[in-house]
Amino acid sequence: MDRVSVSTVTPVYRGEDYLEALVAELDKVRAAWEGAGPLRLVEAIFVDDSAVDGSPRVLADLEQRHSWVKVLTLSRNFGQHPATIAGILHTSGNWVVTLDEDLQHPPSEIAGLLRQAVENRADLVYAKPKGRVHAFGYRDLSSRAFKRLLVFLTGNPAIAHFNSFRVVRGAVARAAASVCGHETYLDVAFSWF
């Protein structure tokens, strides 16, 4: 049976309190997939976007303990999208899953996203949040307003569904990331492909 390799990418800015638990959850997914079918989590890439807490220390420890954890360190804070782009460019998986550092995106849902991609012959699938996305209401409000503005400016209604918990076919993810600059909104780049 051919194995389907999966890479995860997580930008890190304030993840000190969550990274251990996130890697533990990813490890559960890896273990569950190991003997149960074609899926294989081959790497979890964490991109240190000039973290402002103890995340670099935690990441270094996790990388030492887990051969499948890889850490990239950016020279300064570039922001979530550029950090995600940098991580994608270092992936090797047939599929790339992007998720946030704070466990708001449960790794246990990755298989469901992959199933949706395969069943719908889609190169990209976004998770649909069930509740608030951000801890602070103003962040949800500003995110929705920005998406509405982009929908209006581009005429692309799919923008309203963009979020950072997504699965992307590896070749598409790397192609889109390769044409992005540090100012590119990653999801718009995905829509080009």
NORVEN-V425575 format. One record per pair of residues at least 4 apart in sequence whose ideal C-beta (glycine too) atoms are under 7 Angstrom apart, sorted by the first residue. I is the first residue (numbers start at 0). J is the second residue. D is the distance in Angstrom with one decimal. If there is no record, write none. Layout:
((I/J/D) (I/J/D))
//
This chain:
((0/37/5.7) (1/37/6.5) (2/37/5.6) (2/39/4.8) (3/37/4.8) (3/38/5.4) (3/39/6.8) (3/93/5.2) (3/94/6.8) (4/39/5.4) (4/41/4.5) (4/91/6.8) (4/92/4.3) (4/93/4.9) (5/38/6.1) (5/39/6.7) (5/40/5.1) (5/41/6.6) (5/92/4.9) (5/94/4.9) (5/96/6.3) (6/41/6.2) (6/42/4.9) (6/44/6.4) (6/90/3.8) (6/91/6.2) (6/92/3.4) (6/95/5.1) (7/25/6.5) (7/43/4.7) (7/44/6.8) (7/96/4.7) (7/98/6.2) (8/44/5.0) (8/46/7.0) (8/83/5.8) (8/86/3.6) (8/87/5.6) (8/90/6.5) (8/95/6.2) (8/97/5.0) (9/45/5.1) (9/98/5.6) (9/99/6.8) (9/100/5.4) (10/46/4.9) (10/48/5.3) (10/79/5.1) (10/82/3.5) (10/83/5.2) (10/86/6.8) (10/100/7.0) (11/45/5.3) (11/46/6.3) (11/47/5.3) (11/48/6.2) (11/50/5.5) (11/54/5.0) (11/58/6.7) (11/100/5.1) (12/48/5.0) (12/50/5.5) (12/51/6.7) (13/50/6.7) (13/51/6.1) (13/52/5.4) (14/18/4.7) (14/50/6.8) (14/54/4.7) (14/100/3.5) (14/101/6.8) (15/52/4.2) (15/53/4.3) (15/54/4.8) (15/57/5.6) (17/21/5.5) (17/100/5.5) (17/101/4.9) (17/102/5.3) (18/22/6.3) (18/54/6.4) (18/57/4.7) (18/58/6.5) (18/61/6.4) (18/100/6.5) (19/23/6.4) (19/57/6.6) (20/24/6.4) (20/102/6.0) (21/25/6.4) (21/100/6.5) (21/102/5.8) (22/26/6.2) (22/43/6.8) (22/61/5.2) (22/65/6.5) (22/68/6.3) (23/27/6.8) (24/28/6.8) (24/105/7.0) (24/106/4.4) (24/107/6.9) (25/29/6.4) (25/40/6.6) (25/43/5.2) (25/106/5.0) (26/30/6.3) (27/31/6.2) (28/32/6.2) (28/40/5.7) (28/106/4.9) (28/107/6.7) (28/109/6.2) (29/33/6.5) (29/40/4.3) (29/67/7.0) (31/35/6.1) (32/36/6.8) (32/38/4.4) (32/39/6.0) (32/40/6.1) (38/110/6.7) (38/113/6.9) (41/67/6.6) (41/91/6.5) (41/92/5.7) (42/67/5.4) (42/69/5.7) (42/90/7.0) (42/91/6.6) (42/92/6.9) (43/67/6.1) (43/68/5.2) (44/69/4.9) (44/71/6.5) (44/86/4.6) (44/89/5.7) (44/90/6.3) (45/58/5.4) (45/68/6.9) (45/70/5.1) (46/71/4.7) (46/73/6.5) (46/82/4.3) (46/85/5.4) (46/86/4.4) (47/54/6.4) (47/55/5.5) (47/58/6.1) (47/70/6.3) (47/71/6.8) (47/72/4.5) (47/73/6.4) (48/73/5.4) (48/76/5.5) (48/77/6.1) (48/82/4.1) (49/73/6.1) (49/75/5.3) (49/76/3.9) (50/54/3.7) (50/55/5.8) (53/57/6.0) (54/58/5.9) (55/59/6.3) (56/60/6.6) (57/61/6.3) (58/62/6.1) (58/70/4.6) (59/63/6.5) (59/70/6.9) (60/64/6.4) (61/65/5.9) (61/68/5.0) (62/68/4.9) (62/69/6.8) (62/70/4.9) (69/89/7.0) (71/85/5.9) (71/86/6.2) (71/89/6.1) (73/77/5.7) (73/82/6.3) (73/85/6.5) (77/81/3.8) (77/82/5.9) (77/181/5.4) (78/82/6.7) (79/83/6.2) (79/163/6.9) (80/84/6.3) (80/183/6.7) (80/184/6.1) (80/185/4.5) (81/85/6.4) (81/181/4.4) (82/86/6.6) (83/87/6.3) (83/97/5.5) (83/185/5.8) (84/88/6.6) (84/176/4.6) (84/179/4.9) (84/185/5.9) (86/90/7.0) (87/95/5.8) (87/172/5.0) (87/173/6.1) (87/176/4.1) (88/173/6.4) (88/176/5.0) (88/177/6.7) (90/95/5.1) (90/169/6.3) (90/172/6.9) (90/173/6.7) (92/169/5.0) (93/169/5.0) (94/113/6.1) (94/166/5.7) (94/168/6.2) (94/169/5.7) (95/167/5.0) (95/169/5.3) (95/172/4.1) (96/109/5.3) (96/112/6.9) (96/166/5.0) (97/163/5.7) (97/164/7.0) (97/165/5.4) (98/104/3.9) (98/163/7.0) (98/164/5.4) (99/103/5.5) (99/104/5.4) (99/163/5.6) (104/126/6.8) (104/164/3.9) (108/112/6.3) (108/126/6.4) (109/113/6.4) (109/166/7.0) (110/114/6.3) (111/115/6.6) (112/116/6.6) (112/124/5.1) (112/126/6.1) (112/166/4.2) (113/117/6.4) (113/166/5.7) (114/118/6.0) (115/119/5.9) (115/124/4.7) (116/121/4.8) (116/124/4.6) (116/166/5.5) (122/167/6.6) (122/168/4.3) (122/171/4.6) (123/165/6.4) (123/167/5.0) (123/171/6.8) (123/189/5.6) (124/165/6.6) (124/166/5.1) (125/160/5.3) (125/161/6.5) (125/162/5.7) (125/165/4.9) (126/162/6.6) (126/164/4.0) (126/165/6.9) (128/132/5.0) (128/162/6.4) (131/139/5.7) (132/139/5.6) (132/142/6.8) (132/162/6.6) (133/138/3.6) (133/139/5.1) (136/140/6.2) (137/141/6.1) (138/142/6.1) (139/143/6.3) (140/144/6.3) (141/145/6.3) (142/146/6.4) (143/147/6.3) (144/148/6.5) (145/149/6.5) (146/150/6.3) (146/158/5.4) (146/159/5.3) (146/161/6.4) (147/151/6.4) (148/152/6.2) (149/153/5.7) (149/158/4.7) (150/155/6.4) (150/156/5.8) (150/158/4.8) (150/159/5.7) (153/158/6.5) (155/190/6.2) (157/190/6.8) (161/186/4.1) (167/171/5.6) (167/172/3.9) (167/189/6.6) (168/172/6.7) (169/173/6.2) (170/174/6.2) (171/175/6.2) (171/192/5.1) (172/176/6.2) (173/177/6.2) (174/192/5.9) (175/179/6.8) (175/188/4.4) (175/189/5.1) (175/191/6.7) (175/192/5.2) (178/188/6.4) (179/183/3.9) (179/185/6.5) (179/188/5.0) (183/187/7.0) (183/188/5.4) (185/189/6.6) (186/190/6.7))
//
